[in-house]
């Protein structure tokens, strides 16, 4: 694919891989009439998703992420609940009119389907948005939302699946309250597990001076342990490994050697890239299985219409609220790209395959619809998002290292802004960031960073070291 830039400039790699998967699946099916390869939920959630999410967390631009955390959380939590509820209820409303024919599903089944189809997939978003190079704020909001809303989707899915299992007649007010409480426990608990393991990893990396060769191993093993521990405690494993990566990166990078840092970077990127490739190919291969296909034109078309329309309405409403509080406003053009960037992917597929066909009688219809939605969003929206971004003239990102002068001015402005907030008695981003960096310098860094690393964090020495390195290279 990459030898011919004419192809990859127009068609995203994810779409090419799905088509390749369909071709391979077709060949296998033609040869022995068995769909022998499918993307199983166990394979996806335990082996393919963790490296992708860890890579996203570890290389997350922290300042941008935490600066826009309020916006990201609003889109990820409220937006996902809005998309799930409106899609499920609208499909149920249309079903009652009789357009879809006779189906063996009730309201809870529709809400369960709404919750799993609401998952905006970080793998698909990353694959497409990294090629488009939109500006940093837009990228971090769409990507951060897709990353955190996976966790929200899985929790919602588990709540509705429990409701379906116990039967609609047993769903009382108490059960609903339990569902809401479990949502917060699972999300916050997963985040806490991630932070604890990030501290553990930072502490371990402080004492690896004499075992440089196995330093990268600790990064992968302890991060993966955070995922497994959260899964074992029925908390959000996706949030655990995301926040483990986000919180440990600063200390781990300072503690480990230059060679280990390079090894971690390349190995993580390679594993994430490999997992992405396998996921998209398997999505294509899994579709070539006549046993899973149940066609219902009205249900499939209306699902595509509802998820697109409600995504747009949700983004517009939430952005209108956010723009009252944001310094950097999200323009109409940004909202168009955000609405269009709601790509569905392997998370929705893995969740729909997990359904119990004894409880959800129309499981095959849900599976077929999910495959169509994934293919439509990844292939059609993936193909058209680049021309759309160019046509709308969306502000793009500049890939360059800030000059020393810019760094100094940036640092000075940070201090001035936090001083102004301090004097005026306002608690804003800059004030909080300043307080956090003071706390980090006085306590956290002393515990989690090696002495030599603390010394080299002196800004002037750091710049001198960077310039020396550049000269040497």
Sine and cosine of phi, psi and omega as CSV:
sin_phi,cos_phi,sin_psi,cos_psi,sin_omega,cos_omega
0.00,0.00,-0.66,0.76,-0.16,-0.99
-0.99,0.13,-0.18,0.98,0.07,-1.00
-0.94,0.33,-0.56,0.83,0.01,-1.00
-0.97,-0.24,0.99,-0.16,-0.03,-1.00
-0.94,0.34,-0.32,0.95,0.03,-1.00
-0.88,0.47,-0.62,0.78,-0.03,-1.00
-0.96,0.28,-0.79,0.62,-0.11,-0.99
-0.94,0.35,-0.34,0.94,0.07,-1.00
-0.94,0.35,-0.53,0.85,-0.08,-1.00
-1.00,-0.09,-0.73,0.68,-0.09,-1.00
-0.97,-0.24,0.81,-0.58,0.04,-1.00
-0.91,0.42,0.50,-0.86,-0.05,-1.00
-0.85,0.53,-0.61,0.79,-0.03,-1.00
-0.86,0.51,-0.65,0.76,0.00,-1.00
-0.92,0.38,-0.66,0.75,0.02,-1.00
-0.88,0.48,-0.65,0.76,-0.03,-1.00
-0.93,0.37,-0.60,0.80,0.05,-1.00
-0.90,0.44,-0.69,0.72,0.01,-1.00
-0.89,0.45,-0.67,0.74,0.04,-1.00
-0.87,0.49,-0.68,0.74,0.05,-1.00
-0.86,0.50,-0.68,0.74,0.03,-1.00
-0.88,0.48,-0.66,0.75,0.01,-1.00
-0.90,0.44,-0.74,0.68,-0.01,-1.00
-0.89,0.46,-0.69,0.72,0.04,-1.00
-0.87,0.50,-0.64,0.77,0.02,-1.00
-0.89,0.45,-0.66,0.75,0.00,-1.00
-0.90,0.44,-0.73,0.69,0.00,-1.00
-0.88,0.47,-0.67,0.74,-0.02,-1.00
-0.91,0.42,-0.68,0.74,-0.01,-1.00
-0.91,0.42,-0.55,0.83,-0.06,-1.00
-0.96,0.29,-0.76,0.65,-0.09,-1.00
-0.70,-0.72,0.30,0.95,0.09,-1.00
0.77,0.64,0.55,0.83,0.11,-0.99
-0.79,-0.61,0.72,-0.70,0.14,-0.99
-1.00,0.02,0.99,0.11,-0.19,-0.98
-0.98,0.19,-0.34,0.94,-0.04,-1.00
-0.91,-0.42,0.83,-0.55,0.13,-0.99
-0.69,-0.72,0.40,-0.92,0.03,-1.00
-0.99,0.12,0.98,-0.22,-0.04,-1.00
-1.00,0.09,0.52,-0.85,0.01,-1.00
-0.84,0.54,-0.61,0.79,-0.01,-1.00
-0.89,0.46,-0.75,0.66,0.02,-1.00
-0.86,0.52,-0.69,0.72,-0.07,-1.00
-0.93,0.38,-0.80,0.60,-0.13,-0.99
-0.96,0.27,-0.48,0.88,-0.08,-1.00
-0.99,-0.17,-0.40,0.92,-0.10,-1.00
-0.87,-0.50,-0.58,0.81,-0.12,-0.99
-1.00,-0.09,-0.59,0.81,-0.04,-1.00
-0.97,0.26,-0.68,0.73,-0.06,-1.00
-0.80,0.60,-0.74,0.68,-0.02,-1.00
-0.89,0.46,-0.55,0.84,-0.01,-1.00
-0.93,0.36,-0.71,0.70,-0.04,-1.00
-0.94,0.35,-0.61,0.79,0.03,-1.00
-0.90,0.44,-0.69,0.72,0.02,-1.00
-0.86,0.51,-0.69,0.73,0.01,-1.00
-0.90,0.44,-0.67,0.74,-0.03,-1.00
-0.94,0.33,-0.69,0.72,-0.10,-0.99
-0.93,0.37,-0.56,0.83,-0.02,-1.00
-0.97,-0.23,0.29,0.96,0.02,-1.00
-0.92,0.38,0.76,-0.66,0.11,-0.99
-0.94,0.34,0.99,-0.16,-0.17,-0.98
-0.83,0.55,-0.69,0.72,-0.07,-1.00
-0.88,0.47,-0.71,0.71,0.02,-1.00
-0.90,0.44,-0.69,0.72,-0.07,-1.00
-0.89,0.46,-0.78,0.62,-0.05,-1.00
-0.95,0.31,-0.47,0.88,0.07,-1.00
-0.90,0.43,-0.53,0.85,-0.02,-1.00
-0.94,-0.33,0.29,0.96,-0.12,-0.99
-0.87,0.50,-0.63,0.77,0.00,-1.00
-0.86,0.52,-0.74,0.68,-0.01,-1.00
-0.90,0.44,-0.70,0.71,-0.03,-1.00
-0.87,0.49,-0.71,0.70,-0.02,-1.00
-0.90,0.44,-0.62,0.78,0.01,-1.00
-0.88,0.47,-0.75,0.66,0.00,-1.00
-0.91,0.42,-0.64,0.77,-0.09,-1.00
-0.95,0.32,-0.69,0.73,-0.09,-1.00
-1.00,0.02,-0.89,0.46,-0.05,-1.00
-0.91,0.42,-0.67,0.75,-0.01,-1.00
-0.87,0.49,-0.69,0.73,-0.02,-1.00
-0.93,0.37,-0.69,0.73,0.02,-1.00
-0.89,0.47,-0.66,0.75,0.03,-1.00
-0.87,0.49,-0.77,0.64,-0.02,-1.00
-0.88,0.48,-0.68,0.73,-0.04,-1.00
-0.90,0.43,-0.75,0.66,-0.08,-1.00
-0.92,0.40,-0.73,0.68,-0.07,-1.00
-0.92,0.39,-0.66,0.75,0.01,-1.00
-0.89,0.45,-0.75,0.66,-0.02,-1.00
-0.87,0.49,-0.74,0.67,-0.05,-1.00
-0.93,0.37,-0.63,0.78,0.01,-1.00
-0.91,0.42,-0.68,0.73,0.03,-1.00
-0.88,0.47,-0.64,0.77,0.01,-1.00
-0.91,0.41,-0.67,0.74,0.02,-1.00
-0.87,0.49,-0.69,0.72,0.01,-1.00
-0.93,0.38,-0.62,0.79,0.01,-1.00
-0.86,0.51,-0.61,0.79,-0.01,-1.00
-0.91,0.41,-0.40,0.91,0.02,-1.00
-0.97,0.24,-0.26,0.97,0.07,-1.00
1.00,-0.06,0.06,1.00,-0.02,-1.00
-0.90,0.43,-0.58,0.82,-0.08,-1.00
-0.99,0.16,-0.06,1.00,-0.05,-1.00
0.99,0.17,-0.34,-0.94,-0.04,-1.00
-1.00,0.07,0.89,-0.45,0.07,-1.00
-0.79,-0.61,0.54,-0.84,-0.04,-1.00
-0.99,-0.10,0.86,0.50,0.01,-1.00
-0.68,-0.73,0.50,-0.87,0.03,-1.00
-0.92,-0.38,-0.13,-0.99,-0.05,-1.00
-0.86,0.51,-0.68,0.73,-0.05,-1.00
-0.90,0.43,-0.58,0.82,0.04,-1.00
-0.90,0.44,-0.65,0.76,0.02,-1.00
-0.90,0.43,-0.66,0.75,0.02,-1.00
-0.92,0.40,-0.59,0.81,0.05,-1.00
-0.89,0.45,-0.69,0.72,0.03,-1.00
-0.91,0.42,-0.66,0.75,0.04,-1.00
-0.86,0.51,-0.64,0.77,-0.04,-1.00
-0.93,0.37,-0.59,0.81,-0.05,-1.00
-0.99,0.14,-0.47,0.88,-0.03,-1.00
-0.99,0.12,-0.13,0.99,0.00,-1.00
-0.99,0.15,-0.09,1.00,-0.10,-1.00
-0.96,0.29,0.95,-0.31,0.14,-0.99
-0.98,0.20,0.81,-0.59,-0.24,-0.97
-1.00,-0.04,0.84,-0.55,-0.03,-1.00
-0.91,0.42,-0.52,0.85,-0.03,-1.00
-0.90,0.43,-0.74,0.68,-0.02,-1.00
-0.93,0.37,-0.66,0.75,-0.01,-1.00
-0.89,0.46,-0.72,0.70,0.01,-1.00
-0.87,0.50,-0.74,0.68,-0.07,-1.00
-0.85,0.52,-0.63,0.78,-0.06,-1.00
-1.00,0.07,-0.72,0.69,-0.12,-0.99
-0.94,0.33,-0.48,0.88,0.02,-1.00
-0.92,0.39,-0.47,0.88,0.01,-1.00
-0.99,0.16,-0.41,0.91,-0.10,-1.00
-1.00,0.10,-0.47,0.88,0.00,-1.00
0.85,0.52,0.77,0.64,0.11,-0.99
-0.96,0.29,0.20,-0.98,-0.06,-1.00
-0.90,0.43,0.34,-0.94,-0.18,-0.98
-0.87,0.50,-0.66,0.75,-0.07,-1.00
-0.90,0.43,-0.71,0.71,0.00,-1.00
-0.90,0.44,-0.68,0.73,-0.01,-1.00
-0.89,0.45,-0.72,0.70,-0.08,-1.00
-0.92,0.38,-0.56,0.83,0.00,-1.00
-0.94,0.35,-0.73,0.68,-0.02,-1.00
-0.93,0.38,-0.68,0.73,-0.03,-1.00
-0.94,0.34,-0.70,0.72,0.02,-1.00
-0.87,0.49,-0.66,0.75,0.03,-1.00
-0.89,0.46,-0.72,0.70,-0.04,-1.00
-0.90,0.43,-0.54,0.84,-0.02,-1.00
-0.95,0.31,-0.75,0.67,-0.06,-1.00
-0.98,0.19,-0.45,0.89,-0.04,-1.00
-0.97,0.25,-0.28,0.96,0.13,-0.99
-0.87,0.49,-0.71,0.71,0.00,-1.00
-0.89,0.45,-0.68,0.74,0.01,-1.00
-0.88,0.47,-0.69,0.72,-0.02,-1.00
-0.88,0.48,-0.71,0.70,-0.03,-1.00
-0.89,0.46,-0.64,0.77,0.01,-1.00
-0.92,0.40,-0.73,0.68,0.03,-1.00
-0.85,0.53,-0.70,0.71,0.00,-1.00
-0.85,0.52,-0.72,0.70,0.00,-1.00
-0.89,0.45,-0.63,0.78,0.01,-1.00
-0.89,0.45,-0.78,0.63,-0.04,-1.00
-0.93,0.37,-0.55,0.84,0.03,-1.00
-0.90,0.43,-0.64,0.77,0.06,-1.00
-0.89,0.46,-0.68,0.73,0.02,-1.00
-0.87,0.50,-0.68,0.73,0.00,-1.00
-0.90,0.44,-0.65,0.76,-0.03,-1.00
-0.90,0.43,-0.68,0.73,-0.05,-1.00
-0.98,0.18,-0.18,0.98,0.04,-1.00
1.00,-0.03,0.62,-0.79,-0.07,-1.00
-0.87,0.50,-0.52,0.86,-0.05,-1.00
-0.93,0.36,-0.37,0.93,-0.02,-1.00
-1.00,-0.10,0.01,1.00,-0.01,-1.00
-0.99,0.13,0.96,-0.27,-0.02,-1.00
-0.96,-0.28,0.02,-1.00,0.04,-1.00
-0.86,0.50,-0.63,0.78,-0.02,-1.00
-0.89,0.46,-0.66,0.75,0.01,-1.00
-0.88,0.47,-0.64,0.77,0.00,-1.00
-0.91,0.42,-0.68,0.74,0.03,-1.00
-0.89,0.46,-0.68,0.74,0.05,-1.00
-0.85,0.53,-0.66,0.75,0.01,-1.00
-0.87,0.49,-0.70,0.71,-0.01,-1.00
-0.91,0.41,-0.69,0.72,0.01,-1.00
-0.89,0.46,-0.69,0.72,-0.02,-1.00
-0.88,0.48,-0.54,0.84,0.02,-1.00
-0.86,0.52,-0.74,0.67,-0.01,-1.00
-0.94,0.33,-0.64,0.77,-0.01,-1.00
-0.89,0.46,-0.73,0.69,-0.04,-1.00
-0.90,0.43,-0.70,0.72,-0.05,-1.00
-0.93,0.36,-0.79,0.61,-0.05,-1.00
-0.93,0.38,-0.60,0.80,0.03,-1.00
-0.89,0.46,-0.68,0.73,0.03,-1.00
-0.88,0.48,-0.69,0.72,0.02,-1.00
-0.88,0.48,-0.69,0.72,-0.02,-1.00
-0.89,0.45,-0.68,0.73,0.04,-1.00
-0.85,0.52,-0.70,0.72,0.01,-1.00
-0.86,0.50,-0.70,0.71,-0.02,-1.00
-0.91,0.42,-0.67,0.75,0.01,-1.00
-0.88,0.48,-0.70,0.71,0.01,-1.00
-0.93,0.36,-0.50,0.86,0.06,-1.00
-0.90,0.43,-0.66,0.75,0.05,-1.00
-0.90,0.43,-0.67,0.74,0.01,-1.00
-0.87,0.49,-0.72,0.69,-0.01,-1.00
-0.89,0.45,-0.67,0.74,0.01,-1.00
-0.89,0.45,-0.65,0.76,-0.02,-1.00
-0.92,0.40,-0.67,0.74,0.01,-1.00
-0.90,0.44,-0.68,0.73,-0.06,-1.00
-0.92,0.40,-0.29,0.96,0.03,-1.00
-0.94,0.35,-0.46,0.89,-0.11,-0.99
-0.94,-0.33,0.41,0.91,-0.06,-1.00
-0.97,-0.23,0.36,0.93,-0.09,-1.00
-0.86,0.52,-0.57,0.82,-0.08,-1.00
-1.00,-0.08,-0.02,1.00,0.05,-1.00
-0.79,-0.61,0.79,0.61,-0.06,-1.00
-0.80,0.60,-0.55,0.83,-0.15,-0.99
-0.91,0.41,-0.47,0.88,-0.02,-1.00
-0.96,-0.27,0.18,0.98,0.04,-1.00
-0.81,0.59,-0.76,0.65,-0.03,-1.00
-0.86,0.51,-0.53,0.85,0.00,-1.00
-0.85,0.53,-0.66,0.75,0.00,-1.00
-0.87,0.49,-0.65,0.76,-0.03,-1.00
-0.86,0.52,-0.73,0.69,-0.06,-1.00
-0.96,0.29,-0.69,0.73,-0.10,-0.99
-0.93,0.37,-0.73,0.68,-0.05,-1.00
-0.93,0.37,-0.59,0.81,0.06,-1.00
-0.89,0.45,-0.70,0.71,-0.01,-1.00
-0.92,0.40,-0.55,0.83,0.06,-1.00
-0.89,0.45,-0.57,0.82,0.04,-1.00
-0.89,0.45,-0.64,0.77,0.02,-1.00
-0.90,0.44,-0.75,0.66,-0.05,-1.00
-0.92,0.38,-0.62,0.79,-0.02,-1.00
-0.90,0.43,-0.71,0.70,0.02,-1.00
-0.89,0.47,-0.65,0.76,0.01,-1.00
-0.90,0.44,-0.65,0.76,-0.02,-1.00
-0.91,0.42,-0.58,0.82,-0.01,-1.00
-1.00,0.02,0.16,0.99,-0.03,-1.00
0.86,0.52,0.59,0.81,0.09,-1.00
-0.96,-0.28,0.02,-1.00,-0.06,-1.00
-0.97,0.22,0.96,-0.28,-0.04,-1.00
-0.94,0.35,-0.54,0.84,-0.02,-1.00
-0.91,0.43,-0.71,0.70,0.02,-1.00
-0.91,0.42,-0.60,0.80,-0.03,-1.00
-0.87,0.49,-0.78,0.63,-0.08,-1.00
-0.96,0.28,-0.50,0.87,0.06,-1.00
-0.89,0.46,-0.79,0.62,-0.06,-1.00
-0.96,0.28,-0.41,0.91,0.12,-0.99
-0.89,0.46,-0.73,0.69,0.01,-1.00
-0.90,0.43,-0.70,0.71,-0.05,-1.00
-0.90,0.44,-0.71,0.71,-0.14,-0.99
-0.98,0.18,-0.40,0.92,-0.09,-1.00
-1.00,-0.05,-0.34,0.94,-0.21,-0.98
-0.82,0.57,-0.68,0.73,-0.08,-1.00
-0.88,0.48,-0.73,0.69,-0.08,-1.00
-0.97,0.24,-0.64,0.77,-0.03,-1.00
-0.91,0.42,-0.70,0.72,-0.01,-1.00
-0.88,0.48,-0.58,0.81,0.00,-1.00
-0.96,0.29,-0.55,0.84,-0.09,-1.00
-0.99,0.14,-0.65,0.76,-0.13,-0.99
-0.99,0.11,0.30,-0.95,-0.07,-1.00
-0.96,0.28,0.22,-0.97,0.00,-1.00
-0.86,0.51,-0.67,0.74,-0.02,-1.00
-0.91,0.42,-0.68,0.73,0.00,-1.00
-0.90,0.44,-0.62,0.78,0.01,-1.00
-0.88,0.48,-0.69,0.72,0.03,-1.00
-0.90,0.44,-0.69,0.73,0.01,-1.00
-0.87,0.50,-0.72,0.69,0.00,-1.00
-0.87,0.50,-0.70,0.71,-0.07,-1.00
-0.88,0.47,-0.76,0.65,-0.06,-1.00
-0.94,0.33,-0.64,0.77,-0.01,-1.00
-0.91,0.42,-0.68,0.73,-0.03,-1.00
-0.90,0.44,-0.70,0.71,0.00,-1.00
-0.90,0.44,-0.64,0.77,-0.02,-1.00
-0.91,0.41,-0.70,0.72,-0.01,-1.00
-0.91,0.42,-0.67,0.74,0.00,-1.00
-0.91,0.42,-0.69,0.73,0.00,-1.00
-0.90,0.43,-0.67,0.74,0.04,-1.00
-0.89,0.46,-0.69,0.72,-0.01,-1.00
-0.90,0.44,-0.65,0.76,0.04,-1.00
-0.87,0.49,-0.71,0.71,-0.01,-1.00
-0.87,0.50,-0.73,0.68,-0.02,-1.00
-0.88,0.47,-0.69,0.73,-0.04,-1.00
-0.86,0.51,-0.77,0.63,-0.07,-1.00
-0.93,0.38,-0.59,0.81,0.05,-1.00
-0.92,0.40,-0.67,0.74,0.01,-1.00
-0.91,0.41,-0.53,0.85,0.05,-1.00
-0.88,0.47,-0.63,0.77,0.06,-1.00
-0.93,0.37,-0.72,0.69,-0.05,-1.00
-0.90,0.44,-0.66,0.75,-0.05,-1.00
-0.89,0.46,-0.44,0.90,-0.06,-1.00
-0.96,0.29,-0.33,0.94,-0.04,-1.00
-1.00,0.03,0.95,0.31,0.02,-1.00
-0.48,-0.88,0.98,-0.19,-0.08,-1.00
-0.85,0.52,-0.40,0.92,-0.05,-1.00
-0.92,0.39,-0.41,0.91,-0.08,-1.00
-1.00,-0.06,-0.11,0.99,-0.12,-0.99
-1.00,0.01,0.84,-0.54,0.16,-0.99
-0.75,-0.66,0.87,-0.50,-0.13,-0.99
-0.99,-0.15,0.73,-0.69,0.14,-0.99
-0.56,-0.83,0.99,-0.15,-0.16,-0.99
-0.81,0.58,-0.74,0.68,-0.06,-1.00
-0.87,0.49,-0.71,0.70,-0.05,-1.00
-0.89,0.45,-0.71,0.70,-0.06,-1.00
-0.92,0.38,-0.74,0.68,-0.03,-1.00
-0.90,0.44,-0.68,0.73,-0.03,-1.00
-0.92,0.39,-0.58,0.82,0.06,-1.00
-0.87,0.50,-0.73,0.68,0.01,-1.00
-0.87,0.49,-0.67,0.74,-0.01,-1.00
-0.92,0.40,-0.74,0.67,-0.08,-1.00
-0.90,0.43,-0.70,0.72,-0.04,-1.00
-0.91,0.42,-0.54,0.84,0.01,-1.00
-0.96,0.28,-0.74,0.67,-0.07,-1.00
-0.91,0.42,-0.73,0.69,-0.06,-1.00
-0.94,0.33,-0.46,0.89,0.10,-1.00
-0.89,0.45,-0.73,0.69,-0.01,-1.00
-0.89,0.46,-0.76,0.65,-0.03,-1.00
-0.86,0.51,-0.71,0.70,-0.01,-1.00
-0.86,0.51,-0.73,0.68,-0.03,-1.00
-0.89,0.45,-0.71,0.71,-0.04,-1.00
-0.89,0.45,-0.73,0.68,-0.02,-1.00
-0.89,0.45,-0.73,0.68,-0.04,-1.00
-0.92,0.39,-0.60,0.80,0.00,-1.00
-0.93,0.38,-0.61,0.79,0.03,-1.00
-0.86,0.51,-0.67,0.74,0.04,-1.00
-0.92,0.39,-0.73,0.69,-0.07,-1.00
-0.89,0.46,-0.62,0.79,-0.09,-1.00
-0.90,0.43,-0.29,0.96,0.09,-1.00
-0.95,0.32,-0.38,0.93,-0.11,-0.99
-0.91,-0.41,-0.23,0.97,-0.08,-1.00
-1.00,0.04,0.62,-0.79,0.12,-0.99
-0.96,0.30,-0.77,0.64,0.04,-1.00
-1.00,-0.03,0.94,-0.34,-0.07,-1.00
-0.95,0.32,0.51,-0.86,0.11,-0.99
-1.00,-0.07,0.91,-0.40,-0.09,-1.00
-0.97,0.25,0.11,-0.99,0.03,-1.00
-0.86,0.52,-0.66,0.75,-0.03,-1.00
-0.88,0.48,-0.69,0.73,0.03,-1.00
-0.87,0.50,-0.65,0.76,-0.02,-1.00
-0.91,0.42,-0.59,0.80,0.04,-1.00
-0.88,0.47,-0.73,0.69,-0.02,-1.00
-0.91,0.43,-0.65,0.76,0.01,-1.00
-0.90,0.43,-0.65,0.76,0.02,-1.00
-0.90,0.43,-0.64,0.77,-0.06,-1.00
-0.98,0.22,-0.35,0.94,-0.06,-1.00
-0.99,0.10,0.19,0.98,-0.01,-1.00
-0.99,0.17,0.90,0.43,-0.05,-1.00
-0.98,0.20,0.71,-0.71,0.07,-1.00
-0.99,-0.12,0.47,-0.88,-0.06,-1.00
-0.48,-0.88,-0.62,-0.78,-0.18,-0.98
-0.92,0.38,-0.44,0.90,-0.02,-1.00
-0.89,0.46,-0.73,0.68,0.02,-1.00
-0.87,0.49,-0.67,0.75,-0.03,-1.00
-0.91,0.42,-0.70,0.71,-0.01,-1.00
-0.89,0.46,-0.63,0.77,-0.01,-1.00
-0.93,0.37,-0.63,0.78,-0.04,-1.00
-0.94,0.33,-0.53,0.85,0.03,-1.00
-0.94,0.34,-0.47,0.88,0.02,-1.00
-0.93,0.36,-0.30,0.96,-0.08,-1.00
-0.85,0.52,0.55,-0.83,0.01,-1.00
-1.00,0.01,0.91,-0.41,-0.07,-1.00
-0.94,0.35,-0.20,0.98,0.07,-1.00
-0.98,0.21,-0.53,0.85,0.00,-1.00
-1.00,-0.02,-0.67,0.74,0.03,-1.00
-0.98,-0.21,0.99,-0.16,-0.17,-0.99
-0.94,0.34,-0.44,0.90,-0.01,-1.00
-0.98,-0.18,0.60,0.80,-0.05,-1.00
-0.83,0.56,-0.69,0.73,-0.06,-1.00
-0.89,0.47,-0.58,0.82,0.04,-1.00
-0.91,0.41,-0.66,0.75,0.03,-1.00
-0.89,0.45,-0.67,0.74,0.00,-1.00
-0.89,0.45,-0.73,0.68,-0.02,-1.00
-0.87,0.50,-0.72,0.70,-0.02,-1.00
-0.89,0.45,-0.67,0.75,-0.01,-1.00
-0.88,0.47,-0.68,0.73,0.01,-1.00
-0.87,0.49,-0.70,0.72,0.01,-1.00
-0.89,0.47,-0.69,0.73,0.00,-1.00
-0.88,0.47,-0.71,0.70,0.00,-1.00
-0.88,0.48,-0.73,0.68,-0.02,-1.00
-0.89,0.45,-0.68,0.74,-0.02,-1.00
-0.89,0.45,-0.74,0.67,-0.08,-1.00
-0.94,0.34,-0.69,0.72,-0.05,-1.00
-0.95,0.32,-0.69,0.72,-0.09,-1.00
-0.99,0.14,-0.82,0.58,-0.08,-1.00
-0.94,0.34,-0.80,0.60,-0.02,-1.00
-0.93,0.37,-0.59,0.81,0.05,-1.00
-0.88,0.47,-0.62,0.78,0.01,-1.00
-0.94,0.33,-0.58,0.81,-0.15,-0.99
-0.99,-0.10,-0.15,0.99,-0.08,-1.00
-0.94,0.33,-0.55,0.84,-0.02,-1.00
-0.92,0.38,-0.77,0.64,0.07,-1.00
-0.85,0.52,-0.59,0.80,-0.01,-1.00
-0.89,0.45,-0.71,0.70,0.00,-1.00
-0.89,0.46,-0.64,0.77,0.01,-1.00
-0.94,0.35,-0.64,0.76,-0.04,-1.00
-0.92,0.39,-0.64,0.77,0.00,-1.00
-0.98,0.17,-0.13,0.99,-0.03,-1.00
0.82,0.57,0.77,0.64,0.04,-1.00
-0.92,0.39,0.65,-0.76,0.00,-1.00
-0.88,0.47,0.78,-0.63,-0.04,-1.00
-0.98,-0.19,0.24,-0.97,-0.02,-1.00
-1.00,0.06,0.50,-0.87,0.08,-1.00
-0.97,-0.22,0.82,-0.58,0.00,-1.00
-1.00,-0.07,1.00,-0.02,0.07,-1.00
-0.41,-0.91,0.42,-0.91,0.02,-1.00
-0.99,0.16,0.76,-0.65,0.03,-1.00
-0.90,0.44,0.61,-0.79,-0.01,-1.00
-0.95,0.31,0.27,-0.96,-0.04,-1.00
-0.85,0.53,-0.66,0.75,0.03,-1.00
-0.85,0.53,-0.72,0.69,0.00,-1.00
-0.89,0.45,-0.66,0.75,0.01,-1.00
-0.87,0.49,-0.71,0.71,-0.02,-1.00
-0.90,0.44,-0.69,0.72,0.02,-1.00
-0.91,0.43,-0.65,0.76,0.02,-1.00
-0.86,0.51,-0.71,0.70,0.01,-1.00
-0.89,0.46,-0.69,0.73,-0.01,-1.00
-0.89,0.46,-0.70,0.72,0.00,-1.00
-0.88,0.47,-0.63,0.77,0.04,-1.00
-0.83,0.56,-0.74,0.67,-0.03,-1.00
-0.91,0.40,-0.66,0.75,-0.01,-1.00
-0.89,0.45,-0.72,0.70,-0.03,-1.00
-0.89,0.45,-0.69,0.73,0.00,-1.00
-0.92,0.39,-0.54,0.84,0.05,-1.00
-0.91,0.41,-0.68,0.73,0.01,-1.00
-0.88,0.47,-0.70,0.72,0.03,-1.00
-0.88,0.47,-0.65,0.76,-0.01,-1.00
-0.88,0.47,-0.74,0.67,-0.04,-1.00
-0.91,0.42,-0.68,0.73,-0.07,-1.00
-0.98,0.19,-0.06,1.00,0.05,-1.00
0.96,0.27,0.35,0.94,0.03,-1.00
-0.99,-0.16,0.65,-0.76,0.07,-1.00
-0.97,-0.23,0.98,-0.21,-0.01,-1.00
-0.86,-0.52,-0.20,-0.98,-0.02,-1.00
-0.82,0.57,-0.76,0.66,-0.13,-0.99
-0.92,0.39,-0.65,0.76,0.01,-1.00
-0.88,0.47,-0.73,0.68,-0.03,-1.00
-0.91,0.42,-0.66,0.75,-0.02,-1.00
-0.89,0.45,-0.65,0.76,0.00,-1.00
-0.89,0.45,-0.71,0.70,0.00,-1.00
-0.89,0.45,-0.67,0.74,-0.01,-1.00
-0.90,0.43,-0.67,0.74,-0.03,-1.00
-0.92,0.38,-0.55,0.84,0.08,-1.00
-0.90,0.43,-0.71,0.70,0.02,-1.00
-0.88,0.47,-0.67,0.75,0.00,-1.00
-0.89,0.46,-0.69,0.72,-0.04,-1.00
-0.92,0.39,-0.65,0.76,-0.07,-1.00
-0.97,0.23,-0.61,0.79,-0.14,-0.99
-0.88,-0.47,-0.88,0.47,-0.16,-0.99
-0.86,0.51,-0.77,0.64,-0.05,-1.00
-0.87,0.50,-0.58,0.81,-0.01,-1.00
-0.92,0.40,-0.53,0.84,-0.02,-1.00
-0.99,0.10,-0.67,0.74,-0.20,-0.98
-0.99,-0.14,-0.12,0.99,-0.04,-1.00
-0.89,-0.45,0.58,-0.82,0.05,-1.00
-0.92,0.40,0.48,-0.88,-0.05,-1.00
-0.83,0.56,-0.73,0.68,-0.05,-1.00
-0.88,0.47,-0.58,0.81,0.00,-1.00
-0.93,0.37,-0.60,0.80,0.01,-1.00
-0.90,0.43,-0.64,0.76,0.00,-1.00
-0.90,0.43,-0.69,0.72,-0.07,-1.00
-0.95,0.32,-0.13,0.99,0.05,-1.00
-0.98,0.17,-0.13,0.99,0.09,-1.00
-0.84,0.55,0.81,-0.59,-0.20,-0.98
-0.85,0.53,-0.71,0.71,-0.06,-1.00
-0.92,0.39,-0.69,0.72,0.05,-1.00
-0.87,0.50,-0.63,0.78,-0.03,-1.00
-0.88,0.47,-0.73,0.69,0.01,-1.00
-0.89,0.46,-0.69,0.73,0.02,-1.00
-0.85,0.52,-0.70,0.72,0.00,-1.00
-0.89,0.46,-0.69,0.73,0.00,-1.00
-0.89,0.46,-0.70,0.72,0.00,-1.00
-0.90,0.45,-0.66,0.75,0.06,-1.00
-0.85,0.52,-0.72,0.70,0.01,-1.00
-0.86,0.51,-0.71,0.71,0.00,-1.00
-0.87,0.49,-0.69,0.73,0.02,-1.00
-0.87,0.50,-0.71,0.70,-0.04,-1.00
-0.89,0.46,-0.68,0.73,-0.02,-1.00
-0.91,0.42,0.00,0.00,0.00,0.00
